């Protein structure tokens, strides 16, 4: 489509890999509140598919509905918030989330920044619910060797320990 539209190849940005998954749906069923295993597993999976480690990713955007979401996401992905810029847009409080569309703004911003950094890669993490639903995308100006790859590691997450609510 980009070729057909006459977009110069030096402006192309490729989706490299994706993953999506969710925590145990009810917060009360989660084994712990200090970790987000679905972010750990989904984040690792999207990076593995891209052939990258988190320190190889130059640009990052973490969804920021609450400060705790950023902290949990960074912890689960292995990002040092004191050493890395964690948002490309300024975060949800500054960019806004029109009609639940913040992550599309993060992707659009990522594309613009990647165009200015040939060979760079970027990671966008989106979430919904109470840090429940997670989607990850890795983008690059370098086309993926095997095309776009995606995984849904939900069965691995569903097998993790969970609390049962006793009434």
C-alpha positions as CSV (number, residue, x, y, z in Angstrom):
1,X,0.0,0.0,0.0
2,X,2.8,2.4,0.8
3,X,4.5,1.7,-2.5
4,X,1.2,2.2,-4.3
5,X,0.6,5.5,-2.5
6,X,4.1,6.7,-3.4
7,X,5.5,6.9,0.1
8,X,9.3,6.9,0.0
9,X,10.8,3.7,1.4
10,X,12.9,5.7,3.9
11,X,9.6,6.6,5.7
12,X,8.2,3.1,6.0
13,X,7.7,1.6,9.5
14,X,6.8,-2.0,9.9
15,X,4.9,-3.9,12.6
16,X,7.4,-6.5,13.6
17,X,5.6,-8.5,16.3
18,X,2.6,-8.5,18.5
19,X,1.1,-10.2,21.5
20,X,-2.0,-9.9,23.6
21,X,-3.2,-11.5,26.8
22,X,-4.9,-10.7,30.1
23,X,-4.5,-11.2,33.8
24,X,-7.1,-13.3,35.7
25,X,-10.1,-11.2,34.9
26,X,-11.2,-10.4,38.5
27,X,-8.7,-8.5,40.6
28,X,-9.9,-10.6,43.6
29,X,-8.7,-13.7,41.8
30,X,-5.2,-12.5,41.2
31,X,-2.5,-14.4,43.2
32,X,-0.6,-11.1,43.9
33,X,-1.1,-7.4,43.4
34,X,2.6,-6.6,43.3
35,X,3.2,-8.4,39.9
36,X,1.5,-8.5,36.6
37,X,2.4,-11.9,35.1
38,X,0.5,-11.4,31.9
39,X,2.7,-8.3,31.2
40,X,5.8,-10.3,32.0
41,X,4.8,-13.2,29.7
42,X,3.2,-11.1,26.9
43,X,6.0,-8.6,27.0
44,X,8.7,-11.3,26.8
45,X,6.9,-13.0,24.0
46,X,6.6,-9.9,21.8
47,X,10.3,-9.2,22.3
48,X,11.3,-12.8,21.6
49,X,9.3,-12.7,18.4
50,X,11.1,-9.6,17.4
51,X,14.5,-11.1,18.4
52,X,15.1,-8.3,20.9
53,X,15.7,-7.7,24.6
54,X,14.1,-4.7,26.3
55,X,17.5,-2.9,26.4
56,X,17.7,-3.3,22.6
57,X,14.5,-1.3,22.1
58,X,15.3,2.4,21.6
59,X,11.7,3.9,22.0
60,X,9.1,2.8,24.5
61,X,5.5,3.9,25.2
62,X,3.9,2.5,28.3
63,X,0.1,3.0,28.8
64,X,-0.4,5.3,31.7
65,X,-3.9,5.4,33.0
66,X,-2.6,5.4,36.5
67,X,1.0,5.8,37.9
68,X,0.7,2.3,39.3
69,X,0.1,0.9,35.8
70,X,3.3,2.5,34.5
71,X,5.2,1.1,37.5
72,X,3.8,-2.4,37.1
73,X,4.4,-2.4,33.4
74,X,7.9,-1.1,33.8
75,X,8.7,-3.7,36.5
76,X,7.2,-6.5,34.5
77,X,9.1,-5.5,31.3
78,X,12.4,-4.8,33.1
79,X,12.4,-1.1,32.4
80,X,14.2,1.3,34.8
81,X,11.9,4.3,34.9
82,X,14.7,6.5,36.3
83,X,16.9,5.7,33.3
84,X,14.5,5.4,30.4
85,X,12.0,7.6,28.8
86,X,8.8,5.6,29.2
87,X,6.4,7.7,27.1
88,X,6.5,9.1,23.5
89,X,3.4,11.2,23.9
90,X,3.7,12.5,27.5
91,X,1.4,9.8,28.7
92,X,-2.4,9.6,29.0
93,X,-2.6,12.7,31.3
94,X,-1.0,14.9,28.7
95,X,-2.0,13.3,25.4
96,X,-5.5,12.2,26.5
97,X,-7.4,9.2,25.5
98,X,-10.2,10.3,23.1
99,X,-12.7,7.6,22.9
100,X,-10.4,5.0,24.4
101,X,-7.9,5.7,21.6
102,X,-4.7,6.6,23.5
103,X,-2.7,3.6,22.2
104,X,-3.4,4.6,18.6
105,X,-1.9,8.0,19.4
106,X,1.1,6.2,20.9
107,X,1.5,4.1,17.8
108,X,1.2,7.2,15.5
109,X,3.8,9.0,17.6
110,X,6.0,6.0,17.5
111,X,5.9,5.9,13.7
112,X,6.9,9.5,13.5
113,X,9.8,9.1,15.8
114,X,11.0,5.9,14.2
115,X,11.0,7.6,10.8
116,X,13.6,10.0,12.3
117,X,15.7,7.1,13.6
118,X,16.4,4.6,10.8
119,X,17.2,1.2,12.1
120,X,15.6,1.9,15.5
121,X,12.8,-0.2,17.1
122,X,10.0,0.8,19.4
123,X,7.6,-1.0,21.8
124,X,4.1,0.1,22.6
125,X,2.2,-1.4,25.5
126,X,-1.6,-0.9,25.8
127,X,-3.8,-2.0,28.6
128,X,-7.4,-2.0,29.7
129,X,-9.5,-2.7,32.7
130,X,-7.7,-2.7,36.0
131,X,-4.3,-3.4,34.4
132,X,-6.1,-6.5,33.1
133,X,-5.9,-6.6,29.3
134,X,-2.6,-6.2,27.6
135,X,-1.5,-5.7,24.0
136,X,2.1,-5.3,22.8
137,X,3.5,-4.2,19.5
138,X,7.1,-3.9,18.3
139,X,7.7,-1.6,15.4
140,X,10.8,-0.9,13.3
141,X,12.1,0.9,10.2
142,X,13.7,-2.5,9.3
143,X,11.2,-5.0,7.8
144,X,11.0,-8.2,9.8
145,X,12.8,-11.1,8.1
146,X,9.8,-13.5,8.5
147,X,7.0,-11.0,8.3
148,X,4.8,-9.9,11.2
149,X,4.4,-12.5,13.9
150,X,1.9,-12.6,16.7
151,X,1.2,-14.8,19.7
152,X,-1.5,-15.1,22.3
153,X,0.0,-16.8,25.4
154,X,-3.2,-16.9,27.3
155,X,-3.2,-20.6,28.2
156,X,0.1,-20.1,30.0
157,X,-1.3,-17.2,32.0
158,X,-4.6,-19.1,32.8
159,X,-2.5,-21.9,34.3
160,X,-0.9,-19.5,36.9
161,X,-2.0,-19.6,40.5
162,X,-5.2,-17.8,41.3
163,X,-7.2,-17.0,44.4
164,X,-10.6,-18.3,44.9
165,X,-13.1,-16.0,46.6
166,X,-14.9,-17.7,49.4
167,X,-18.3,-16.2,50.3
